[in-house]
Every structure is written in C-alpha cells, then in structure tokens.
C-alpha cells in the first residue's frame, strides 16, 4: 500500500496543536482534535483594509493594492478629494480642479489620470469632458475628451489611456471610444453595445469593457479592444451595473455592481470564485491586478476598503470527501 512516507520520504507529524508557522504544503495530524490538516492554497479571499478618510460613491482610482489612489466621487455633494493608500491606511492628497462623480481614472499613485464624470450633484447631470493629471501631489488640467460623459469607463496609463462607454442626458448611452497620448484625445472604434456604468480595465491597446447598463437592463456583455476595434468576449455569469475591475485583458477580476460576487476572466471566459465582498456595493474605485486587487468606497456612500489576495494560503482540514 502506498503511504505518505513512501511518496514524500517523511512521516506525517503528530502534534497536539497546530504549528504556529507552517510552510505551504505541510501536513500534520492534530491529536487533540483528531483531524488531519494541511497548509494550502484555499483560493482568493477579501479582507478588510483601512477606511477612506472621505466616504463617497462614484469615485475612480489607479495604482496597486499597496500603492493605490482614489479620487473624485460624491458624498452629499461632488468632491475632488484625493487619497493615497500604502497597503494599510489612506492619506489625503491634492484636490482635483473639477469636483465630480462617476468619473473614470487610470495610471499609478504618482502618475494618474482622471477624466469625464458629472460636475453637478443633481440629475439631470451636467456631464464633463475635463481631463486632469496627478503627479503624486497635485492635479493639472489637460486636454478635454471629444465626447463629454458620465458613468464612463477607462484604463491604461497617464500617457496612454483609453475611455469608452458612458452616458449623456441628451444622447443616452454611449459607445464612443477615445485614446489619450498624454496631451489630447483621439476617436477610436466604437463599442458594439452602447452602455453606461460598465467596468474598464487593461491597457490602451488591450482594454476590456465589462457588463454595465444597456438600453433597458443590466448587461452581461464583455468586449475586448485591440487598439482599433472591439470584439465580443465571454459573457459574465450574472448581469451587473456599476461593477469595478482590475488586472489585464487576459487576467481580469471584476467585483461588485450591486452584487458581492467576484469573477475572474482568462481572456475567453468568466469564472465565479468563492471569495465575496463583505460589503455588497457599486460605484467603487477598483484597482490592482487579478491576484492583488483593491475595492474602495462605493454606494452608501461608504468609506469601506477591501483587499483581495489570491492565492490565500491557510490551514485547512483534510478529508476524504
């Protein structure tokens, strides 16, 4: 009969309590509880992070989980408040020149771009085409978008960004796409499905537009951009609007949108993961990668920040079922 010792060359350790600092892959038998345990990958998980200093909905962000940026949004009125995250807590930075909600953003903590949104708190919205650059300290106005809009999506960097979708009170949902070269915006290929409140992630030449709200209902549509045109991708498992995303076109993470469900994309299809947001919400700032993401703020408005990590290594009971 094959034994663990025969496979690994060592016997399973018998202990009265779990090790305080096990190594990944380590297995032991806890004699006190009568259980076989291991230290293994249990999949991704969301954990609480430090709260934003300013609770808000409809904000944008950029950067990474340990060097993140959140800006804009609405509390009771529109705000241009900017905060940076160090992996533990948020610190107030320079205020945007144009306070607005439901804007889009991209870039890094010290080289970010904020664009579009609504510059009035009431509905119908006064949509904005304003673009601002952040250098880690202060915001500077740059070239305006060709199509002013709110509830839009964006991705990329400060000098190579993409904007798509959105909404204007006069024309409804938008399909327009524009690229930014660090100075000005240029029209690109339109989305196949015009929509607002969609998630955006990726790069200027490999972007991803996910779900949102189409003409009459929430959407399951995914579209991928190649720098020129959009192509249909795999549908999300559950329609959603106001979701946020992180990662790249072939390794994406999308979360929220009125749901606490988290889904992963491999460039072809979406898979729901066991990890769920502790606070279900929409309108968050989403940033980071597929395996190390950050969700900040959102509907409420709230100051809640959650951190996603995959893989998560933890002690797990081993059974034969």
N, C-alpha and C positions, 0 to 999 in steps of 0.2 A: 504494500500500500504506500502511495506517495505521501510523504509528510512535509510539513513546512520546513523542518530542518533539512530534509533531503533536497528541497528546492532552493532554500536560501542559505543553507550551511550553518544555520543557527537555530536554536530552540526559541519558542515563544516565551518571553519573560513573564513570570508570575509575580504580581505586585499587589499590595493591599490598598494602594491608592494610585490614581492616575499620575504619570510623570508630570513634573511642573514645566518642563521644556522639551517636549518630544520633537523628533525630526519627521519630516514628511515621509510617509511610507512605513513608519514604525508601527508595530503591532504588539499588543500586550494583553494579558489576561488579568482582570481585576478580581482578585479572590474575595474581596469584601462584598461586591455587588454580584459576583458570579457572571460577569459579562466579558466577552471578547471585544476589544476596542482597537481602533487604528486612528492614525493622524493622517487625514487625506483631504483631497480636493472635494468639497461639497458644493461646488458651483458658486456663482456670484451672489453677493449679498449687499443690501443697502444698510448703511449705518448713519447715525446722527452726526452732523458736523456742527460747527459754530453758526449761530443765527446771524443773519444780516443785521446791520445796525438800523436799517430802514426797511420796514415791511412794505412790500409792493407786489403788484401784479403787472403782467405785460412788459417785463424787463428783458434785456438782452445781455449776452456775455461773450467771453472769449478766454483763451488760455487753457490751463491744465488744472487737474484736481488739487495740486499743491501750489499753483501759481495762477489763480483764476482772477477774473474780472467780471463784475456785474454793474450794469448802468441803466439809467432811464427807468420807465415804468410809471405806475400810478399808485398813490396812497389814497388820499381823498382828492388830491389834485395831481396833475402831472409833475414828475420830478426829473431832474437831471443828475441826481445823486449817483456817485461812482464809488465803488468799494472794491478793494483787492483782497484776495484770500491766500493765506500761506499754508493751507492744509489743516489749520486749526481754528483760526478766527479771521474776521473781516476788519479791514482798516479803511477809513474814509479817505477818498482821494479828491481830485479836482472835479468840479461840477460841469456838466455839459452846457454848451452855449444855448441849446434849444431843449427845454424840458419837454419830454414826450413819452407816450405809452405805445405799446405794441409795435416797437421798432425792431430792427434786426441788427446783428452785430457779428463780428468775427475778429480773428487775429489773436494776439497774445496780451499778457498783462501789461507789458510796456510798449506795445505797438498794436493798438486796437483800432477798429473802425466801427462807427455807429451810423446807421442810415435809416431814413424813412420814419414811419410811425405817424401818430396823431398828436398834433400840438395843442389840442383843446381837450379838456376832460369830458365835455358833454357830447351827446350824439344828436344830429349827425356830425361826424368828425371832420375837423379841418386837417386834411392829410398833408404830410410833409415829404419833401424830397431832399431835405437837408442831410449832408454828409459831414461827419466830424472825425478827426484823427486824434488818438490819445497816445502820449509819449511816456506814460507812467506817472505823470504829474498833472498835466493839463490838456484840455481839448482845443483843437484848432479847426476852423471851418475849412471845408474843401469843396470840390465840385459837386453840384446837386445832381440827383438822379434825373433821367429823362422823364420818367413817369413817377410822380409823387404818389405815395400809397401807404396804407397801414395794414396791419395783420400780414406782413410780408415775411419772407424767409431769406436767409443769406448764408454764405460760407466763404472760406478762403482765408487770405491774409490781408494786411493793411494795403499792400501794393498790388495784390492780385486776388480780387474778391468777386463774388457773384451774388446777384439779387434776383429773386423770382417770385411770382405769385403776388398775392395781396388783395387789397380792396380799396375802391374809391366810392363815395356816395353817389357820384354821377354815373359811373360806368359799371359798378358792381365788382364781381370777382375778376382778378387779373391773371393773364397768362404770360405777360411781358417778362423777359429776361434781359438783364444788363450786366456787363462786366466792367470792373474798375481797375485802372492801371496805376493807381496811386495819385492821379490827378483828376481824371474825368471818366465818365461812364459812357459805354458804347452798347447799342442794342444788339442782342443775340437772338438765338432761336427761341420761339415761344413754347411754353408748356403745352402738352397735348390737352390737358384738363385744367381749365382755369379754376383756381381755388384760393381761398384765404385761410389763415390760421394753420398753415402747414409747417412741418418741421424741415429744417435745412441743415445739411452737413456735408463734409467733404472739402474739395478744392475747386478752384475756378474752372479747371478743365476736367474734373471728375466729381461733379456735385451730385447730390441726392435730394429729391423733394418727396416728402412722405406725408400721406394722409391729408388732413385738413377738412375744409368745408367747401363743397362744390355748389351747384346751383340751389339745391333744395335739401341737402342732407350731408352728414359726415361722410368722409371718403375713406376708401381702403387703398387708393391708388398710390403706387410708387413709380417715380420716373428718375432716370439717370441721365446726366448731361456729360457730353464728351468735349465740350468747348465750343460746339457749334449747334448741336441739336439734342433734343430729349428723346429717350427711348423708354418704353414701358418696362417695368421690372416686376418682381413678385408682389402681390397684394399683401397688405398687413392682415393678420388674422382677425382683428377686430377694428371696425371703423372708429376713428377718433379725430378730434379737432382741438388745436391748442397744445399738441404734444411738443416735446423738446427732443433733441438728439445730440449725439456726439460720435466721433470716430470718422471713418472714411467710407468711400462708396462701397468697398468690398468687405468692410468690417465695421458695421454700424450698430449703434444702440439707440433705441427710441423708447421714451418713457413718458408717463402722464397723458394729458389730453382728456381729463375727466375720468381717467382710469388710473389704478395703481399698478397696472400690468407693465412689465418690461419685456421688450422683444429685441432679438439680435438678427442682423442681416449679414449674409455671406457673399452678397453680390448677385444672388439669384433668388433666394427665398428667405422668409422670416420664420423665426422660431421663438415661441414664448419661453422665458426662463423662469425658474421657481421664485426668484427674488422679486419682491414687490415693494413699491414705495410705501413707507409708513404713513405718509400724508398724501392722499389722492388729490391732485390738483392739475390745473392747466396754466399756461402763461408764464412758465418758469424760464430762467436762464439755464440752458443746458450746455455743458462744455466738457472737454477732455477727450478721452478715447473710448473704444468699445469696452476695454477692461478696467479703466480707471476714469470714471465719469463723476460729474458734479451736477446736482439739481438744486437751484437756489430760488427762493421766493415763489411767487405764483398766486393763483386765485385765493381770495380771502379778504384783503391781501395778507400775505404771510411773510415771515422772516425765516421760515424753516429752510435749512440746508441739509441735504443728504448726500452721502458719498457712496459710490458703487465700486466694488472691488471684485474682480474675477480673474484668477481663481481665489476662492476663500479657503484657506487650509484650517481645518478644525478637527477636534476629537469626534469620532463617530462610532456608534455601536455597530459591530459586525454580526450579521445574522445570516442564516442560510436561505431566507426568503427574499 
